[in-house]
Amino acid sequence: MSPRSASVNEELRRRSRERLLQATVELVAERGYEATTLGDIADRAGAARGLVSYYFPGKRQLLQSAVHRLMHRTLDAALEREPRSDDGRERLARAIDAILGLARDQPLLMRTHMAGILTAEGFVQCPEQQRLAELLRDTVTRYGSPDVDADYPLLRALLMGAVVAVLLPGAPMPLARLRAELFQRYGLDWELGVPPDGGPPGGTIRSDH
């Protein structure tokens, strides 16, 4: 049998990494961070346990990469869903709704992710985070930002703050109110994106743009 080519080996490594990231999201969402071990993740992914350490220095870094992958995939699906739109304001509305939707639909996972970012280990730079950043930067560009280098970090910070506010134990903010504030900040009509049931809090929000 001839040895596998470099491209085949690379594809196998990519698939193994993807399985580990998917298993991490599933298990942490089901059990929580502390109750999920690296061995559990490897078993769910059908991978050798040593492979986890080969790709990731620790569980916290693995979780951040896994959640960034989930965020990227969720955002990409929202931006590309039918009917597709090249309108920058519609795409920004979809991006906001996608990230807020993750806080609503995956509260344990997203709360754990945000808590990890705020620890001493901080923010992990990884391929998944870079892909997410590229997609958000492109969204800001299409929205018409005159200074993407300044406006992308601001959007990221506002979205992170909104996710924390939705998930704050004991004093969560209503998602519709946070959405309304973000839409007003960016001059977006409430009807863009995927508006939640019940209409905007306090009446209809319209942009002047």
VEXDREN-2710 file (C-alpha; in Angstrom, 1 decimal):
% VEXDREN-2710
k/r/px/py/pz
1/MET/0.0/0.0/0.0
2/SER/1.4/3.3/-1.0
3/PRO/1.7/6.0/1.7
4/ARG/-1.1/8.6/2.0
5/SER/-0.4/11.9/0.3
6/ALA/0.1/15.1/2.3
7/SER/-3.3/16.4/1.1
8/VAL/-5.0/13.3/2.3
9/ASN/-3.3/13.5/5.7
10/GLU/-4.2/17.1/6.0
11/GLU/-7.9/16.3/5.3
12/LEU/-7.9/13.5/7.9
13/ARG/-6.4/15.9/10.5
14/ARG/-9.0/18.5/9.7
15/ARG/-11.8/16.0/10.1
16/SER/-10.4/14.8/13.4
17/ARG/-10.2/18.3/14.7
18/GLU/-13.8/19.1/13.5
19/ARG/-15.1/16.0/15.4
20/LEU/-13.4/17.1/18.6
21/LEU/-14.8/20.6/18.3
22/GLN/-18.3/19.3/17.6
23/ALA/-18.1/16.8/20.5
24/THR/-17.0/19.6/22.9
25/VAL/-20.0/21.7/22.0
26/GLU/-22.4/18.8/22.4
27/LEU/-21.0/17.6/25.8
28/VAL/-20.6/21.0/27.4
29/ALA/-24.1/22.0/26.4
30/GLU/-25.4/18.7/27.9
31/ARG/-23.3/18.4/31.0
32/GLY/-21.6/21.6/31.7
33/TYR/-17.9/22.4/31.6
34/GLU/-16.7/20.9/34.9
35/ALA/-18.6/17.6/34.2
36/THR/-17.0/17.2/30.8
37/THR/-13.5/15.6/30.6
38/LEU/-11.1/15.5/27.7
39/GLY/-11.6/11.8/27.7
40/ASP/-15.3/12.2/27.3
41/ILE/-14.7/14.5/24.4
42/ALA/-12.3/12.1/22.7
43/ASP/-14.8/9.2/23.2
44/ARG/-17.7/11.2/21.8
45/ALA/-15.5/12.2/18.8
46/GLY/-14.3/8.6/18.2
47/ALA/-10.7/9.8/18.6
48/ALA/-7.7/8.7/20.5
49/ARG/-7.4/10.6/23.8
50/GLY/-3.9/11.7/23.0
51/LEU/-5.2/13.5/19.9
52/VAL/-7.0/16.1/22.0
53/SER/-3.7/17.2/23.5
54/TYR/-2.1/17.1/20.1
55/TYR/-4.5/19.8/18.8
56/PHE/-5.3/21.8/21.9
57/PRO/-3.2/22.8/25.0
58/GLY/-6.1/22.4/27.4
59/LYS/-9.8/22.1/27.9
60/ARG/-10.5/25.8/28.1
61/GLN/-8.7/26.5/24.8
62/LEU/-10.6/23.6/23.2
63/LEU/-13.9/25.0/24.4
64/GLN/-13.2/28.5/23.1
65/SER/-12.3/27.0/19.6
66/ALA/-15.4/24.9/19.7
67/VAL/-17.7/27.8/20.5
68/HIS/-16.0/30.1/18.0
69/ARG/-16.6/27.4/15.4
70/LEU/-20.3/27.2/16.4
71/MET/-20.6/31.0/16.2
72/HIS/-18.9/31.1/12.8
73/ARG/-21.2/28.4/11.4
74/THR/-24.3/29.9/12.9
75/LEU/-23.4/33.4/11.6
76/ASP/-22.5/32.0/8.1
77/ALA/-25.8/30.2/7.9
78/ALA/-27.7/33.3/8.9
79/LEU/-26.0/35.5/6.3
80/GLU/-26.4/33.0/3.5
81/ARG/-29.9/31.8/4.1
82/GLU/-32.6/32.3/1.5
83/PRO/-33.6/34.8/0.4
84/ARG/-29.9/35.8/0.1
85/SER/-29.2/39.5/0.5
86/ASP/-26.3/41.7/-0.3
87/ASP/-27.8/44.6/1.5
88/GLY/-25.4/45.6/4.3
89/ARG/-28.1/46.6/6.8
90/GLU/-29.9/43.3/6.4
91/ARG/-26.7/41.4/6.8
92/LEU/-25.8/43.3/10.0
93/ALA/-29.3/42.6/11.3
94/ARG/-28.9/38.9/10.6
95/ALA/-25.5/38.9/12.3
96/ILE/-26.9/40.5/15.5
97/ASP/-29.8/38.1/15.5
98/ALA/-27.6/35.1/15.0
99/ILE/-25.3/35.9/18.0
100/LEU/-28.2/36.9/20.3
101/GLY/-30.0/33.7/19.2
102/LEU/-27.0/31.6/20.4
103/ALA/-27.3/33.2/23.8
104/ARG/-31.0/32.3/23.8
105/ASP/-30.7/28.8/22.4
106/GLN/-27.4/27.7/24.1
107/PRO/-27.3/29.5/27.4
108/LEU/-25.1/27.0/29.3
109/LEU/-22.6/26.8/26.5
110/MET/-22.4/30.5/25.9
111/ARG/-22.3/31.4/29.6
112/THR/-19.4/29.0/30.0
113/HIS/-17.6/30.5/27.0
114/MET/-18.0/34.0/28.2
115/ALA/-16.8/33.1/31.7
116/GLY/-13.7/31.5/30.2
117/ILE/-12.8/34.6/28.2
118/LEU/-13.0/36.6/31.4
119/THR/-10.5/34.4/33.3
120/ALA/-6.8/34.9/33.5
121/GLU/-6.4/32.7/30.4
122/GLY/-8.3/35.3/28.4
123/PHE/-9.1/35.3/24.7
124/VAL/-7.7/32.4/22.6
125/GLN/-6.5/33.1/19.0
126/CYS/-7.3/30.1/16.9
127/PRO/-8.4/29.4/13.3
128/GLU/-12.0/29.2/14.3
129/GLN/-11.8/32.7/16.0
130/GLN/-10.1/34.1/12.9
131/ARG/-12.8/32.8/10.6
132/LEU/-15.5/34.3/12.8
133/ALA/-13.6/37.6/12.9
134/GLU/-13.3/37.6/9.1
135/LEU/-17.0/37.1/8.7
136/LEU/-17.9/39.9/11.2
137/ARG/-15.4/42.2/9.5
138/ASP/-16.9/41.5/6.2
139/THR/-20.4/42.3/7.6
140/VAL/-19.1/45.6/9.0
141/THR/-17.6/46.4/5.6
142/ARG/-20.8/45.7/3.7
143/TYR/-22.8/47.7/6.2
144/GLY/-20.7/50.6/4.9
145/SER/-18.3/51.4/7.7
146/PRO/-15.9/54.1/6.9
147/ASP/-13.3/52.7/9.4
148/VAL/-13.6/48.9/9.7
149/ASP/-10.5/48.6/11.9
150/ALA/-12.3/50.7/14.5
151/ASP/-15.9/49.6/13.9
152/TYR/-15.3/45.8/13.9
153/PRO/-13.9/45.7/17.4
154/LEU/-16.8/47.9/18.6
155/LEU/-19.4/45.6/17.1
156/ARG/-17.6/42.6/18.6
157/ALA/-17.6/44.3/22.0
158/LEU/-21.3/45.3/21.8
159/LEU/-22.3/41.7/20.8
160/MET/-20.2/40.2/23.7
161/GLY/-21.8/42.7/26.1
162/ALA/-25.3/41.8/24.8
163/VAL/-24.6/38.1/25.3
164/VAL/-23.4/38.6/28.8
165/ALA/-26.5/40.7/29.6
166/VAL/-28.9/38.0/28.2
167/LEU/-27.1/35.4/30.4
168/LEU/-26.4/37.4/33.5
169/PRO/-27.5/35.1/36.4
170/GLY/-30.2/36.7/38.5
171/ALA/-30.6/39.8/36.4
172/PRO/-30.9/38.9/32.7
173/MET/-31.9/41.5/30.2
174/PRO/-34.7/40.7/27.8
175/LEU/-33.4/39.8/24.4
176/ALA/-35.9/42.0/22.6
177/ARG/-34.7/45.1/24.6
178/LEU/-31.0/44.4/23.8
179/ARG/-31.9/43.8/20.1
180/ALA/-33.8/47.1/20.0
181/GLU/-30.8/49.0/21.5
182/LEU/-28.4/47.4/19.0
183/PHE/-30.7/48.1/16.1
184/GLN/-31.1/51.7/17.2
185/ARG/-27.3/52.0/17.5
186/TYR/-26.8/50.9/13.9
187/GLY/-30.0/52.5/12.4
188/LEU/-31.6/49.2/11.5
189/ASP/-35.4/48.8/11.1
190/TRP/-36.9/46.3/13.5
191/GLU/-38.3/44.2/10.6
192/LEU/-34.8/43.4/9.3
193/GLY/-33.2/40.1/10.2
194/VAL/-35.4/37.7/12.2
195/PRO/-37.5/39.9/14.5
196/PRO/-38.8/38.2/17.6
197/ASP/-42.5/37.7/18.2
198/GLY/-44.4/40.5/19.8
199/GLY/-42.8/43.5/18.1
200/PRO/-40.3/46.0/19.4
201/PRO/-40.4/47.0/23.1
202/GLY/-41.9/50.4/23.5
203/GLY/-43.3/50.7/19.9
204/THR/-42.0/50.4/16.4
205/ILE/-38.3/51.2/15.8
206/ARG/-37.5/52.8/12.5
207/SER/-34.3/54.1/11.2
208/ASP/-33.7/57.4/9.7
209/HIS/-31.2/56.0/7.2
END
